Amino acid sequence: MLVFGGGLGLGAYHAGVYEAFPLPLHWCCGSSVGAITCALIAGSPPEARVSALRAYWEQRAAVPVHSSAGPSRHAFAWMAALGTRLLGSEGHFHPRLPTAPLRFRSLYDLGPTRERLARLVDFGRLNGGETRTTIATTDLKSGDVVLFDSTRDRITLDHILASCGFLPEFAPLEIDGRWLADGGLSINAPFDPVLTEPASLRLYVIDVFARDGEVPASLEAASERKSDLMMGNQTYQRLRLGLSARRLRWQLEQHEMPDDTIYLLSYRPGAEEAGPEKSFDFSRSAIAQRWRAGGLDMQQADRAFRESDGIRQVRRGA
């Protein structure tokens, strides 16, 4: 089972993880760009899934990943991120022009993503049961989590794009009378339904924000660390408490304790990334670097982890 958290351009890390994933995939859960990852995987035949991910991220061939993290690469990353902020990312989103005075929808239009996913994803296959798919959104009025599961709901392109409605950058969508927005506004890594399964789990939670890190020594680093902590801590603490509740539920029902194996993989950017704006860097070199990091983390997951609270936190070099 794979659960993918949101993080815009950092989602290329998901693709590398999946490419190196060594097991059959039975269930895929996602929020925001994690929902896009799930759609590309579950909506493609197994032999075409990596190709679909490459097409979405425009990684047609391997891009060299340089080890240098000097000032020039850092400056390039910032320029790429600011360029995306100003002009959008071709094939993914573009700035939204106002359609009426004093009416705001979002800063960017996900129309290019809609068109790209319509070409790449077979929603008949996604809903066909081969790979169970769960997509997380947030009800803007109530604040409640709203989950869509292919075992009971028909997941459409609108559900995927609603899960990407991270305000104010991207717009929510109205579905069945509810205004739904980014799943990351409530549960960025939607593993909750998986934890109710009555069988032992082998679960990989893929979070693109690292909970652990260094004490920041600059304003840029402090801003980045704040956002990483807010998102990474949400995932870890919810996972820790969810696993504790799962074990207690099994005890109360007089079952043997489940033989669960839980991995938490997090993207850890180098000093060359654009700090708090790293998720807006869609340059080919940045996408390739994240893709490669995901693959290496998955390849080493069984030996490069620290276990705490029943969670194997993967960290290469640990």
N, C-alpha and C positions, 0 to 999 in steps of 0.2 A: 504494500500500500504506500502511495506517495501523496503527501500533502504539500502544496506549493503556496507560499505566502506572497503578498504583493510587494512591489517596489519598482515599478515602471521599467526603465532601461536595465536595471539590475536583474531583471527576469531572465536575461541570457544565461545566468548561472544555472537556472532550472534546466535549460537545454543540455548543458554539459553534464549535469547530474543524470538526466534521463539517458543520454547516449551511453553512459557507463553503467547504467543500472543493470545488474546481472540476473534479475529474476523476472518471471512473468508478472505482469501488472494486472491486478484484479479490480483495484479501486483507486480512483484519482480524485482528489479534492483540491479546490483552489479558490483564491480570492484575488480580485484585481488582475494584474498580469499573470498571477497563478491560475486564474480562471481561463485566460487565453492559452496558457500552457496545457491545461487539461483538455481544452477543446481541440487543440492541434494534435494531441496524442490520441484521445478517444475517438476523434473524428477522422482518423486515418488508419489504414490497414497497418499492422505491426511493421511490415517491411518498409513502409513509406513514412513512418513517424519522424525519424530524424531529418529526412528531407523536408518535411513540412515545417519543422522547427527552423531549419536552415533558411527556408524561403521566407518565413516570417521575419527572421532577424537579418536577412540579406547576407548570410554567410555562405556564399556559394562554394568557396574554397577556403582552405586554411589560410589565416592571416598571421604573419609573423608576430610573435609576442616578445617584445624586448624586455630584458631584465632591468634596464636603466630606469631609475625613478627620479631623475634630476629635475631641476627647475623648468627646463624647456618642456618636458612631458607634462608636468603639472600645469604649466601655463596653457598648453594645448588642450588639456582636459577642461579647464575652466572656459576657454574660448568655445569649445564644442558645446558645453552645457549652456552657456549664455546664448549661443547661436540657436539652440533648440528652444530656449525660453522665448526668444524673439520671433523665430520663424517656424517653429515646430520641427517635426521630423518627417521627412518625405516618406510616404507610404504608411505612416502611423497616425499622425495628427497635424493639424495646422491651426494658426490663430483663428478664432471665431470673430466674424464681423458682426457688429450689432444689427439686429433685425428690427428693433423698435426702440424708440426713446425710453430711457429709464427702465428697460427690461433687461435683466442679466440672466444668462443661462450658464455660461462657463467661459473660461479664458480660451480654451481650445476645442476644436471639433474633431471627434474621433471618426469622421466619415471615411478617411483613408484606411483605418483599421477595419471598419465594417466591410469595405470592399475587399480588402485582402483576406479577411477570414471567410467571407462568402465564397471565395475561390478555393481556399485551402482546406476548409472543414466540411466534411460530409456529416450533416446533422442527423441524417437517417442512421448512419453507423453509430454516431455518438449516443443516440437514444436506443440503439438496438440491443443493448445488454452485454456486448462483448467485454467492455470495461465500464464498470459502474462509475458514474461521474457525479460529484456533488459540487455545487457552485454557491458561494456565500455572497449575500448582499446585505445592505442595512436599510431598514425602513426609516426614511427621513423624518417622519412625524413622530413615531413612537420611540425610535432609537433601537428597536428590536432587531436581532439577527433574523434574516429570512434566508433559509436554505432551499435550494432546488436540487432534487435528486433524481437521476435518470430512471430509478426503479419505480418512481411514482409520478414524476412530472415530465413533461416534454420540454427539454431545454432548447432554447432558440438563441439566435444571434443577439436578440435584445437582452436576454438574461446575462450573457457574457459581457456585453457592453455596460449594462447596469452595474455589474460588479466592478467595473473600472471607473465609476463615477466619483472620483476623489475630488471633493470640493476644495477650492473653487476652480481648479484646473479643468476638470472634466464634468460633464453634466449628468445628473441622474436621469433615469427613464421611468415613465409611468407604465406599470404592468399590473393588469387586473385591479385597477383602481388605487394602487399604492405607488408612491414615488420611492424608487429604490436607488441606492447609491453604493459606493465602494464598500465591499465587505471588510476592508481594512479599518473602517470607521467603527467596527464592533469586534470582529475576530479576523485578524489578518491571516492567520493560518488555521483554516477550519477543520481541525482534526476531531472535534467534539463528537460527531456521529460515529466515527470509527471506534471511539473508546467505549461505545455501548455494545459492541459486537460480543456475542457469547462464546467466542473462541479465542485462543491465544493469538497474539498479534506479532507481526514483523512490520513495523511502521517506520517510515522515514519522513520526518518533517523537515522541509526545505525552507529555511528563512533567509532572506537576503540581508538582514540586519543582525550584526553580531552583538550579543548581550555583553560579552566580556571584551575588554580592550585596554588601552593605555590611558593614563591621566593626561588630559589635553594640556598642551603648552602654548596654545595660540587661540585667538578668537575663532578662526576657521575650524580648528580641531575641536574646540568646545561646542560649537554649533553642530558639527557632525556627530560628536559623541552623544549630545542630547537626543538627537533624532534616532540614533541607533539604539540608545537605551530605552526610549519610549516604546519603540516597536519590538526590539529584541526581548525586553523584559516582559512585555505583554504575552509574547509567545511562550517563553519559558515558564513563567509563573502559572499561566493557564494550563500548560501541559503537566506541570508538576502536580497541581491540585486535581486535574482531571484523572491522572493516574492513581492518585491517592483515593479518590472517590470510587474509581473502578475496582481497586483492590478491596475496599470496604464493602462494596456491593457484592462482590464474589463471596466474601466471608459471611455476610448476612444471609446469603442464599445457600450457604453450606456447600459451596463448591471448593475443589482444590484451587489453590492460587494459580492464576493464569501464567503461562510461561511466555511472557511478553518480551520482545526485544525492540527497544525504541531508540532510534537515532535522531539526533538534531544536527543538521548541517547548516552552517551560516557562511555567507560570503564575507570575507575579510579583505577589504580593498587595500592596495598599497598606497604609499605616500604620493604616487603620481595621480591618483584620482582627485576629482574636484570637490573634496570635502562634503559639505552638506548638500551640494548640488550634483553629486555624482549620479543620481538616478536620471538626470536629464542629459547625460553624456551618451549620445547614441552613435558616436564615431565607431567605425569598423574595428579599430584597434581596441577600444574599450569593450565592445561586445565580444570580440575574440578572447580577450583576457578573462572575462567573466565566464565564458563558455569553458575555457580551459580549466579554470579554477574549480568549476563544478565537477568536471570529469575527474580531476585529480582527487578531490575530496571524496567522491563516491568510490573510486578505486581503492582508497586507503581507509575507508570508513571502519572496517573490521579491526584495524590495528592502530589507528591514530585517534583515539578517543579518551576522554576522561569521564568516568561514570559517576553521577550524583543523582540521588532521588529516583533511581531507576532509569535515568536518561543518559544515553551515551552521546556526549557532546563531542562531535568530531572536530578535531583541530590538527591539521598536519604539522608535524614538528613538535607536537606535545610529548 
